[in-house]
Amino acid sequence: MTDYAVSDQIKLINRPFSAVSGSILEKLFVIRNWEVDVEKNPIPFQKPAVVRDFLYDPFEKRLTDEPLRVKEFQKQAIHHLIRMPRFLLGDAVGLGKTLDALIAFAWLKQRNPQAKMLIITTKSTTYQWADECEKYTTLRPKVMTDTYKGMKSSNARYAQLINFLEGDEHDLLIAKYDSLKGRRKVLPETGKKERESEETRMFREIIKTHREKVVLTLDECHRLKKPGTETRRFTAAICRYPERVWAMTATAIKNGLDEMYAISAAIGVAPLGSMQEFYGEYCLWREAPIGNGRTIQLLTGFKNVAYFKEQLRPFFLGRSQKQVNEPLPRLTTIYHSIELDAQQKDILTKVPMGLFELPPIVFKVAGETFTKERDAENEMTQLSVQQLVADHWALIDRNNEEVYHTRTLSPKEDALLDMLDGEFRGEKVIVYTKYRTWIDRLQWLTENGHFTERKFLRITGAESEKQRNENKRLFQSPTSGYDLIVINAAGMEGINLQQAAHMIMLDVPWSWGDLIQLVGRMVRMASPHSACTLHVMVAKGTIDEYAIETLKGKKGVFEAILGSSHSVGILDKGDDIDLESGMEQAGTDEEFRKLLRAYAKKIGMKDYLSGDQIAAAEGLEYKMSFERESKKKPRKAKKVEDNSWLLE
């Protein structure tokens, strides 16, 4: 039983997440391990009155004849959300976490009519949340805007939150992380930044005042994975007070175990102590020299993983599509080998030798244009330049219009055109690249008749929330005439694009979690396809191969904690699946050895940049170390009385 489990005599006024009733955990354990038989032994659950019987079409403003079906694995998630003061829902992409949260809130609101749901999410998904709310329920959503009753910016947002919590016009308020977190100002008397932003102080006090009615939902909560960021500071500050905090993400781990605990601790679930205590007891470190006799500590692996799983398990539920027997499309990865052209080869030969003059970075501040020289010896600069050249040499200098708008296609662009107007003609296709500058170029080529015949849709940081939602709707519609959408990181999270059966990656993200999020735009429950294909373009002998090798290394950490079935088919054949792996299992020594490795790559960044090229490989060999589980005694929570209206 977790450290947070105490007797039933608990009081949750001051810190509602400081303890959990042992009887509640026992009930949820039964639900979690329920032998599901939809016909003979369904999980007990009474649907709230505001949950629709038939789906509603928010675009056509009408009820459809398609019934709303709440699946058994979703009932398990809903039971956990309803009963746990703090909870991290980590089901795989496409398993309906939004519906789970909406139904759980509807259940709570039916018992406390004053309850309000505050949803904090990304810019791309605010209006999608509102649409989903109307689709599944009769609850009344509102999207927070940057202007309100003559007010702008933070003042407008303060007023909207207060009016929402004190009024009766809406049941849900949907806001963006970036709008709420604010920015810490520099104090003139000390020259240092203030401890927390004005926005954090104001929103915290507003939520604290109305704490008994607030159900806080943190969508795409992997944004909290880095301690010290403004987003995590803000979130940790406001999470102290609501009656419920639900954090949702399909990628609680993007690169390492520390990220999952950073998310958990931010929402108030910290059975292993503070982040500093976690770093000391559960992480492996080594000293790395940085010059002038100085060193820094680098994270190289993890220890005591069995105890980590044991303590976090009651507060986390994360199943893959395979584990819940959900009939999602089978995913296959196909690598497309690309030969560089002569100009790309020439530039990539000269850059490491310092024989290629890098154009300066051009940027604007307060309407004034400035330039900054690139440091050719900087490792990150070299990696960025090598990726841009492998994509198209014209991308190096965005400000040279003649070069940037050249009609000469790169080998990757040629291959993409062949797919769009040839092999996949008439099929809906998602195209991904890290670079908005490349999306701008592809759009210019298309709209000027130099590229694909398809109509061009995009989702990047340049589009407003409403425009992103409209572009998504056009792509999803079978009759709109739009069957191509090009996205970067802005379209990576929460956006449903399951009408596509093909995703073409012109380059790959650095994070394994980002890759899973990306693929999840296509592979979802509502997909009309039985199979989907991930197409990965790999320029031979370039950073593309290094990036893929790096991703495969990060995949090991993700799968050892959350289970291999979460990432089946991504960058592999998808044949070797362990449905019993993940948080529900204590694991074997071998599983932990895969986590406790000093290096996940066959070649380091410095070696790669010095000219040692690599070849893509099926598997990875790790240098591993292993330490026995710590004998540290678990901490005990304080025993208090129970008077929380939500703990039923």
VOGU-3710 file (C-alpha; in Angstrom, 3 decimals, decimal comma):
1> mtdyavsdqi> 0,000/0,000/0,000  1,318/3,454/-0,872  2,667/5,920/1,694  -0,327/8,116/0,957  -2,808/5,505/2,172  -3,886/6,091/5,759  -6,984/5,274/7,800  -10,440/6,338/6,689  -10,340/9,127/9,297  -8,809/11,776/7,057
11> klinrpfsav> -9,379/15,469/6,626  -8,634/17,121/3,313  -9,231/20,846/3,951  -5,749/22,323/3,887  -3,980/19,918/1,541  -6,569/17,649/-0,117  -3,837/15,531/-1,669  -1,931/14,784/1,566  -3,686/11,480/2,189  -5,966/8,966/0,497
21> sgsileklfv> -8,397/6,664/2,221  -7,194/3,078/2,293  -10,697/1,856/1,477  -10,767/3,992/-1,667  -7,495/2,482/-2,850  -8,831/-1,003/-2,200  -11,986/-0,298/-4,239  -9,929/1,121/-7,108  -7,640/-1,899/-7,004  -10,699/-4,085/-7,594
31> irnwevdvek> -11,836/-1,840/-10,472  -8,356/-1,825/-11,997  -8,196/-5,621/-11,987  -11,804/-6,234/-13,003  -12,341/-9,282/-15,211  -14,202/-7,441/-17,926  -17,143/-9,117/-19,612  -19,331/-6,473/-21,239  -22,381/-8,734/-21,403  -22,191/-10,703/-18,157
41> npipfqkpav> -19,958/-8,682/-15,845  -19,696/-4,991/-16,818  -17,951/-2,523/-14,517  -20,620/-0,814/-12,365  -21,217/2,748/-13,468  -24,245/5,031/-13,635  -24,072/7,506/-16,499  -24,604/11,139/-15,404  -27,706/12,860/-16,726  -25,763/15,499/-18,696
51> vrdflydpfe> -23,899/12,860/-20,729  -25,601/12,431/-24,103  -27,139/9,209/-25,366  -26,247/10,108/-28,958  -23,288/12,085/-30,257  -23,808/15,740/-31,127  -22,182/17,316/-34,195  -20,835/20,714/-33,030  -20,190/21,893/-36,607  -23,606/21,074/-38,037
61> krltdeplrv> -25,307/21,835/-34,687  -27,391/18,669/-34,603  -27,694/15,336/-32,862  -26,504/12,343/-34,855  -27,896/8,819/-34,761  -24,557/7,449/-33,484  -24,896/6,287/-29,865  -22,324/7,306/-27,265  -20,650/4,177/-25,929  -18,521/4,347/-22,792
71> kefqkqaihh> -16,136/1,408/-22,950  -15,137/-0,732/-20,000  -11,528/0,471/-19,904  -12,852/4,045/-19,893  -15,069/3,241/-16,901  -11,923/2,149/-15,068  -10,305/5,517/-15,758  -13,464/7,424/-14,797  -13,680/5,637/-11,431  -10,077/6,661/-10,678
81> lirmprfllg> -10,648/10,289/-11,649  -13,805/10,508/-9,565  -12,265/9,160/-6,381  -8,626/10,239/-6,318  -7,850/13,801/-5,132  -4,863/13,870/-7,483  -4,438/11,580/-10,484  -2,267/11,160/-13,573  -4,095/9,542/-16,497  -1,552/8,229/-18,978
91> davglgktld> -3,605/6,160/-21,410  -2,184/5,963/-24,912  -3,110/8,459/-27,597  -6,526/7,842/-29,077  -8,085/6,074/-26,065  -10,480/8,878/-25,159  -8,928/10,632/-22,151  -10,997/13,761/-22,948  -14,238/11,778/-22,727  -13,057/10,164/-19,467
101> aliafawlkq> -12,467/13,562/-17,880  -15,761/15,040/-19,097  -17,829/12,127/-17,784  -15,955/12,079/-14,459  -16,631/15,783/-13,997  -20,287/15,324/-14,959  -20,548/12,631/-12,255  -19,074/14,979/-9,646  -21,197/17,938/-10,716  -24,338/15,859/-10,423
111> rnpqakmlii> -23,473/15,487/-6,719  -22,246/19,048/-6,208  -24,013/21,448/-8,625  -21,513/24,204/-7,711  -18,570/22,278/-9,175  -16,604/23,973/-11,968  -14,039/22,448/-14,311  -10,988/24,513/-15,270  -9,101/22,948/-18,178  -5,585/24,135/-19,000
121> ttksttyqwa> -4,292/22,926/-22,334  -2,274/23,915/-25,397  -3,128/26,560/-27,965  -3,997/23,938/-30,561  -6,626/22,150/-28,483  -8,676/24,843/-26,698  -11,539/24,874/-29,200  -11,282/21,126/-29,695  -12,047/20,714/-25,975  -15,141/22,905/-26,407
131> decekyttlr> -16,254/20,848/-29,416  -15,723/17,559/-27,580  -17,684/18,856/-24,600  -20,664/19,618/-26,836  -20,230/16,342/-28,687  -20,472/14,170/-25,564  -22,395/16,227/-22,969  -24,814/19,080/-22,422  -22,296/20,841/-20,173  -21,647/24,474/-21,120
141> pkvmtdtykg> -18,027/25,217/-22,153  -16,273/28,560/-22,591  -12,839/29,220/-24,120  -10,868/31,927/-22,276  -9,960/34,823/-24,577  -7,303/37,542/-24,387  -9,887/40,341/-24,406  -12,997/40,579/-22,239  -15,457/43,424/-21,590  -12,994/46,110/-22,625
151> mkssnaryaq> -10,083/44,531/-20,731  -6,972/42,991/-22,278  -4,290/40,474/-21,417  -4,018/39,330/-17,785  -6,783/41,585/-16,467  -9,172/40,079/-19,006  -8,184/36,575/-17,934  -8,532/37,339/-14,204  -12,050/38,677/-14,789  -13,077/35,668/-16,885
161> linflegdeh> -11,903/33,198/-14,253  -13,651/35,070/-11,429  -16,895/35,417/-13,381  -16,733/31,757/-14,366  -16,269/30,559/-10,783  -18,837/32,939/-9,271  -21,422/32,849/-12,065  -23,731/30,192/-13,448  -23,368/30,730/-17,189  -20,726/28,064/-17,894
171> dlliakydsl> -19,628/24,738/-16,420  -16,173/24,495/-18,035  -13,521/27,119/-18,726  -10,759/26,198/-21,191  -7,495/28,164/-20,995  -3,953/27,962/-22,364  -0,802/27,322/-20,349  0,986/30,160/-22,114  -1,769/32,666/-21,275  -1,925/31,862/-17,564
181> kgrrkvlpet> 1,667/31,341/-16,449  2,775/34,961/-16,900  6,380/36,100/-16,737  8,494/36,905/-13,707  9,726/40,497/-13,649  13,208/41,633/-12,674  13,160/43,442/-9,318  14,999/46,793/-9,627  16,253/46,711/-6,023  17,987/43,334/-6,421
191> gkkereseet> 18,368/42,919/-10,171  16,971/39,396/-9,805  13,690/37,927/-11,007  10,785/37,858/-8,596  10,028/34,483/-7,045  6,752/34,101/-8,932  4,898/36,112/-11,532  1,986/38,417/-10,784  -0,238/36,103/-12,828  0,720/33,112/-10,679
201> rmfreiikth> -0,102/35,030/-7,485  -3,445/36,254/-8,803  -4,642/32,958/-10,275  -3,540/31,092/-7,156  -5,581/33,399/-4,915  -8,637/33,187/-7,188  -8,530/29,389/-7,164  -7,800/29,287/-3,422  -10,893/31,423/-2,741  -13,112/29,019/-4,710
211> rekvvltlde> -11,171/25,858/-3,943  -14,149/23,763/-2,847  -15,744/23,892/-6,293  -12,699/23,639/-8,619  -11,836/20,528/-10,605  -8,559/21,334/-12,366  -7,665/19,369/-15,506  -4,132/19,682/-16,884  -4,198/18,430/-20,460  -0,935/17,537/-22,239
221> chrlkkpgte> 0,715/17,675/-18,812  4,096/16,544/-20,147  4,664/20,316/-20,282  5,414/20,000/-16,567  8,339/17,622/-17,051  11,094/20,195/-16,496  11,502/21,661/-12,984  12,265/25,360/-13,006  10,165/26,301/-16,029  7,532/29,022/-15,683
231> trrftaaicr> 4,782/26,592/-16,700  5,681/24,126/-13,960  6,132/26,874/-11,342  2,676/28,213/-12,129  1,051/24,788/-12,156  2,623/23,645/-8,879  1,425/26,870/-7,226  -2,236/26,494/-8,215  -2,395/22,709/-7,729  -2,284/23,078/-3,933
241> ypervwamta> -5,923/24,093/-3,651  -8,510/22,504/-6,012  -10,675/19,612/-4,816  -9,491/17,606/-7,781  -6,438/17,814/-10,024  -6,362/15,552/-13,064  -3,242/15,479/-15,204  -3,471/13,813/-18,632  -0,824/12,811/-21,134  0,023/9,843/-23,314
251> taikngldem> 3,728/10,523/-22,740  4,456/10,864/-19,039  7,990/9,891/-20,046  9,547/11,570/-23,075  13,201/10,954/-22,322  13,630/9,765/-18,720  12,030/8,628/-15,461  12,713/12,011/-13,828  10,165/13,612/-16,159  7,330/11,441/-14,882
261> yaisaaigva> 8,143/12,268/-11,276  8,418/15,980/-12,094  4,850/15,866/-13,457  3,619/13,859/-10,472  5,256/16,134/-7,902  3,915/19,259/-9,621  0,313/18,137/-9,100  0,991/17,171/-5,492  1,740/13,450/-5,722  5,224/13,163/-4,240
271> plgsmqefyg> 5,486/9,920/-2,227  9,220/9,811/-2,930  9,894/13,283/-1,546  10,996/16,450/-3,323  12,678/16,510/-6,715  16,055/16,856/-4,990  15,337/13,761/-2,884  14,239/11,912/-6,011  17,456/12,868/-7,802  19,500/11,503/-4,897
281> eyclwreapi> 17,622/8,240/-4,319  16,469/7,232/-7,788  18,940/8,661/-10,323  22,458/7,719/-11,404  24,920/10,510/-12,168  28,411/10,989/-13,481  30,711/13,987/-13,537  31,454/15,504/-16,919  34,240/18,064/-17,462  33,218/21,412/-18,991
291> gngrtiqllt> 36,635/23,072/-19,108  38,886/25,057/-16,763  38,813/22,224/-14,235  35,053/22,491/-13,778  32,561/19,628/-13,964  28,807/19,168/-14,108  26,586/16,269/-13,074  24,990/14,359/-15,954  22,049/11,997/-15,486  22,993/8,563/-16,815
301> gfknvayfke> 20,332/6,189/-15,511  17,911/5,208/-12,746  17,795/2,962/-9,695  15,188/1,668/-7,220  12,694/1,494/-10,066  10,563/-1,223/-8,458  9,864/0,996/-5,456  9,169/3,941/-7,787  6,498/1,929/-9,603  5,001/0,671/-6,368
311> qlrpfflgrs> 4,580/4,153/-4,909  3,313/5,890/-8,069  1,009/3,114/-9,265  -2,136/4,128/-7,274  -1,935/7,623/-8,740  -1,289/6,577/-12,328  -3,233/4,608/-14,907  -1,758/4,150/-18,354  -2,843/1,486/-20,825  -1,932/0,999/-24,457
321> qkqvneplpr> -4,452/0,237/-27,199  -3,239/-3,366/-27,224  -3,668/-3,764/-23,473  -7,330/-2,724/-23,570  -8,032/-4,759/-26,729  -9,075/-1,630/-28,575  -9,296/-2,245/-32,342  -7,049/0,555/-33,540  -5,289/0,574/-36,918  -2,138/-1,518/-37,097
331> lttiyhsiel> 0,865/0,769/-37,463  3,792/0,014/-39,752  6,959/2,069/-40,188  8,604/2,362/-43,608  12,010/4,019/-44,038  12,601/5,890/-47,299  16,301/6,179/-48,050  17,193/9,519/-49,673  20,355/10,284/-51,658  21,709/13,808/-51,172
341> daqqkdiltk> 22,241/16,025/-54,187  25,654/17,477/-55,086  25,032/20,834/-53,390  23,964/19,206/-50,113  27,035/16,968/-50,111  29,301/19,932/-50,785  27,867/22,008/-47,922  27,897/19,111/-45,454  31,561/18,500/-46,291  32,535/22,144/-45,784
351> vpmglfelpp> 30,552/22,951/-42,602  32,597/20,792/-40,153  35,814/22,139/-41,696  34,758/25,752/-41,267  34,859/26,332/-45,028  31,183/27,277/-45,364  30,126/30,754/-44,281  26,940/30,521/-42,256  24,477/33,377/-42,820  23,577/35,404/-39,702
361> ivfkvagetf> 20,358/34,965/-37,742  17,914/37,800/-38,432  15,350/38,665/-35,738  13,087/41,539/-34,710  12,684/43,264/-31,348  9,938/45,891/-30,956  9,713/46,196/-34,738  13,443/46,773/-35,206  15,531/44,248/-37,164  18,762/42,852/-35,698
371> tkerdaenem> 21,299/40,259/-36,839  23,386/37,797/-34,853  26,314/35,762/-36,135  26,073/31,988/-35,873  28,804/30,239/-33,921  30,054/27,584/-36,335  31,850/25,741/-33,508  28,729/25,405/-31,361  27,475/21,797/-31,360  23,792/22,684/-31,463
381> tqlsvqqlva> 24,404/25,115/-34,313  26,174/22,375/-36,269  23,356/19,896/-35,645  20,734/22,434/-36,713  22,638/23,407/-39,864  23,228/19,775/-40,821  19,515/18,996/-40,438  18,487/22,020/-42,504  20,924/21,107/-45,269  19,719/17,484/-45,284
391> dhwalidrnn> 16,164/18,836/-45,716  16,989/21,557/-48,294  20,035/23,813/-48,549  17,728/26,774/-49,246  16,498/26,655/-45,626  19,846/27,839/-44,223  19,199/31,442/-45,225  15,503/32,264/-44,872  16,137/35,945/-45,576  17,632/35,391/-49,034
401> eevyhtrtls> 14,353/35,329/-50,980  15,912/34,244/-54,263  17,568/31,211/-52,701  14,727/30,409/-50,305  12,102/30,426/-53,066  14,146/28,448/-55,551  12,006/26,115/-57,643  14,727/23,477/-57,461  13,391/20,760/-55,206  15,571/18,918/-52,715
411> pkedalldml> 15,665/15,091/-52,887  13,272/14,954/-49,909  10,878/17,362/-51,622  11,049/15,285/-54,808  10,222/12,132/-52,846  7,371/13,905/-51,038  5,891/15,129/-54,321  6,003/11,599/-55,741  4,063/10,329/-52,733  1,452/13,112/-52,675
421> dgefrgekvi> 0,652/13,257/-56,389  1,545/9,678/-57,194  1,339/6,726/-54,828  -1,042/8,337/-52,308  -3,145/10,437/-54,683  -6,670/10,808/-53,325  -5,708/9,709/-49,799  -5,518/11,998/-46,788  -1,907/12,555/-45,708  -0,221/14,250/-42,741
431> vytkyrtwid> 3,253/15,684/-43,355  5,554/16,608/-40,448  8,747/18,644/-40,170  10,401/20,374/-37,225  10,831/23,577/-39,227  8,145/26,178/-39,836  10,463/27,776/-42,427  10,170/24,605/-44,496  6,383/24,584/-44,146  6,354/28,211/-45,336
441> rlqwltengh> 8,441/27,212/-48,349  6,258/24,201/-49,202  3,149/26,366/-48,983  4,697/29,036/-51,251  5,707/26,393/-53,808  2,223/24,835/-53,735  0,259/28,061/-53,990  2,468/29,270/-56,844  2,007/26,097/-58,870  5,495/24,643/-58,343
451> fterkflrit> 4,631/21,679/-56,132  1,662/19,421/-55,327  -1,791/19,769/-56,890  -3,386/19,402/-53,454  -4,905/22,201/-51,417  -2,579/23,215/-48,593  -3,545/23,145/-44,894  -1,144/23,730/-42,037  -0,913/23,837/-38,245  2,052/25,776/-36,863
461> gaesekqrne> 2,634/28,449/-34,264  1,625/31,094/-36,811  -2,085/30,194/-36,820  -4,629/31,324/-34,234  -6,554/28,833/-32,105  -9,648/29,214/-34,285  -7,670/28,822/-37,523  -5,990/25,663/-36,248  -9,376/24,232/-35,307  -10,822/25,161/-38,714
471> nkrlfqspts> -7,867/23,589/-40,564  -8,327/20,424/-38,523  -12,047/20,388/-39,342  -11,402/20,834/-43,085  -8,876/17,999/-43,087  -11,188/15,694/-41,136  -14,192/16,390/-43,357  -14,558/13,779/-46,143  -16,258/16,315/-48,436  -14,097/19,443/-47,940
481> gydlivinaa> -11,682/18,732/-50,803  -8,688/19,077/-48,441  -6,532/15,972/-48,080  -3,105/17,383/-47,094  -2,114/18,966/-43,788  1,467/19,939/-42,905  2,328/20,315/-39,222  5,216/20,996/-36,889  5,360/20,757/-33,077  2,227/22,929/-32,793
491> gmeginlqqa> 0,185/20,074/-34,270  1,825/17,381/-32,189  -0,515/17,329/-29,191  -4,216/16,658/-28,796  -5,343/17,288/-32,378  -7,442/14,562/-33,979  -6,395/13,827/-37,564  -7,454/10,182/-37,762  -8,885/10,482/-41,280  -5,294/10,045/-42,502
501> ahmimldvpw> -3,836/6,605/-43,146  -0,353/7,959/-43,955  2,016/10,234/-42,045  5,188/11,363/-43,796  8,029/12,553/-41,555  10,486/14,749/-43,434  12,649/14,783/-40,288  12,089/13,425/-36,767  11,673/15,044/-33,334  14,432/14,508/-30,753
511> swgdliqlvg> 12,083/13,204/-28,051  10,556/9,715/-28,075  7,488/11,092/-26,308  7,055/13,702/-29,028  7,208/10,967/-31,645  4,456/9,004/-29,872  2,317/12,138/-29,607  2,870/12,802/-33,295  1,856/9,319/-34,428  -1,164/9,559/-32,124
521> rmvrmasphs> -2,686/12,266/-34,326  -3,348/9,518/-36,877  -3,700/6,261/-34,904  -6,872/6,832/-32,860  -10,070/5,021/-31,824  -12,259/6,809/-34,362  -9,976/5,997/-37,306  -11,818/4,585/-40,349  -8,682/2,632/-41,340  -7,574/-0,883/-40,414
531> actlhvmvak> -3,905/-0,008/-40,994  -1,792/3,156/-40,916  1,728/3,764/-42,154  4,469/6,000/-40,765  6,857/7,018/-43,555  10,264/8,227/-42,325  12,601/9,959/-44,786  16,246/9,237/-44,018  18,990/11,078/-45,906  21,918/8,657/-46,133
541> gtideyaiet> 24,977/9,399/-44,015  23,411/12,435/-42,336  21,986/13,593/-39,041  18,763/11,759/-39,937  20,432/8,448/-39,091  21,897/9,840/-35,874  18,481/11,194/-34,807  16,740/7,860/-35,400  19,437/5,998/-33,479  19,001/8,455/-30,600
551> lkgkkgvfea> 15,226/7,947/-30,584  15,612/4,179/-30,422  17,779/4,604/-27,332  15,147/6,758/-25,605  12,496/4,212/-26,518  14,047/1,752/-24,041  13,370/3,982/-21,023  9,797/4,695/-22,099  8,919/1,041/-22,691  10,529/-0,281/-19,515
561> ilgsshsvgi> 8,276/1,901/-17,341  5,066/2,319/-19,377  5,207/-0,898/-21,404  6,293/-1,914/-24,896  2,743/-2,056/-26,252  2,466/1,757/-26,000  4,870/2,213/-28,899  4,254/-0,846/-31,045  5,063/-0,280/-34,715  6,942/3,003/-34,201
571> ldkgddidle> 10,407/2,733/-35,784  10,175/-1,073/-35,651  8,215/-4,002/-37,067  5,878/-4,153/-34,072  6,024/-7,942/-33,702  7,624/-8,328/-30,241  5,010/-6,986/-27,805  4,772/-7,636/-24,066  1,202/-6,825/-22,995  2,046/-7,440/-19,342
581> sgmeqagtde> 4,826/-4,847/-19,151  4,432/-1,369/-17,727  3,510/0,325/-14,447  1,283/-2,548/-13,330  4,259/-4,892/-13,139  7,104/-4,692/-10,616  9,475/-5,762/-13,349  12,548/-7,941/-13,551  16,206/-7,148/-13,015  16,663/-7,273/-16,763
591> efrkllraya> 13,984/-4,632/-17,245  15,749/-2,330/-14,825  19,138/-2,944/-16,385  17,728/-1,517/-19,596  16,962/1,653/-17,690  20,255/1,902/-15,857  22,495/2,450/-18,815  25,291/4,931/-19,072  24,743/5,595/-22,768  21,766/4,962/-25,044
601> kkigmkdyls> 23,540/5,750/-28,304  26,195/3,829/-30,141  27,889/7,102/-30,962  28,018/10,371/-29,048  27,149/13,794/-30,410  30,767/14,955/-30,429  31,903/11,827/-32,268  29,130/12,292/-34,797  30,024/15,922/-35,423  33,709/15,040/-35,775
611> gdqiaaaegl> 32,851/12,998/-38,834  32,137/9,441/-37,650  28,975/8,510/-39,534  26,612/5,776/-38,411  24,318/3,303/-40,067  20,753/2,768/-38,901  20,449/-0,446/-36,922  17,591/-2,686/-35,831  18,612/-2,796/-32,154  20,860/-1,062/-29,638
621> eykmsferes> 23,552/-2,359/-27,348  23,698/-0,645/-23,974  26,451/-0,139/-21,446  24,576/-0,952/-18,265  25,018/-0,741/-14,521  22,740/-2,017/-11,806  22,212/-1,109/-8,159  20,119/-2,846/-5,556  16,892/-1,313/-4,313  17,281/1,247/-1,539
631> kkkprkakkv> 16,314/0,218/1,988  15,026/3,717/2,720  11,863/3,639/4,829  8,771/5,170/3,233  7,481/8,451/4,637  4,142/8,508/6,455  1,293/10,929/5,794  -0,541/12,718/8,614  -3,814/11,233/9,836  -6,727/13,652/9,619
641> ednswlle> -10,565/13,630/9,509  -12,619/13,241/6,348  -15,051/15,994/5,349  -14,430/16,354/1,627  -17,625/16,378/-0,434  -15,983/14,552/-3,315  -14,544/11,593/-1,453  -17,554/9,288/-1,584
//
